[in-house]
Amino acid sequence: MEINPQTSKNIKIVNKKNVSIRSLLNVYGVIVFLSLVTSIITIPVSVNENLEIIYREDLIMKQKKIQEFSLFNLTASILYFSAINIYFMKRK
């Protein structure tokens, strides 16, 4: 009975990048607040019964409403990102 020795092969181990909850919530926040900003432009665009894209003039926000909505978005995003990052700083 002969012994057949085999050499071990070099195996390269690739670790997947771990996604933390903090980074996931930050990406989620960016997506949400950017979609709120784009909603100012996209609300007047709609599709009718014949699947035609129409631009409704009566749905356009006035300048005062745009300023109020932008201020709300800015305040909400600052509070959201501050709360998330402060929470995870204290958690460490």
Secondary structure, DSSP 8 states (H G I E B T S, - for coil): --------------------HHHHHHHHHHHHHHHHHHHHHHTTEEE-TTS-EEE-GGG---HHHHHHHHHHHHHHHHHHHHHHHHHHHHH-
